[in-house]
Amino acid sequence: MDAPELQQALQIHAIRAAQWQACSRYDEAEYELTAALRVAEREAGPASVELAGAAANLGVLLEALGRPSDAEKPLRLSVRIYELIGGLDHPRLAVPLSALGAVCRLRGDFDEAERFYRRALALGDIGSPDFSQPGATP
């Protein structure tokens, strides 16, 4: 499968998952996001932005469904891949880091949750103007 076909396949799975979620059909949404994860792993490889994105999408869904133990593995995979390909300040890290914060909060590990949340928030500050400085406008 070439790159445009892969992107199209992943997009179709994501759209279907969103449609299932909108209908409160979460098992079907999970099926689509799991299928996207498998396609990304098979076609793009183990250290690809496609796999990181698919893993983040699945993890976010599972976290939102109140399944933190199921969400943690794909979210940590996403973080590892984004860090590998883009470093510790890869902008796409914010989503899986924030979701990992929620996972930790749900299991009662508030210190670790805070660390993930702070790291995700700091990524949003990279390249943003410092509005506390004179002359800066929001």
PyMOL commands that set and color helices and strands:
alter all, ss='L'
color gray80, all
select helices_A, chain A and resi 3-22+26-44+49-64+68-86+91-106+110-125
alter helices_A, ss='H'
color red, helices_A
deselect
rebuild
show_as cartoon
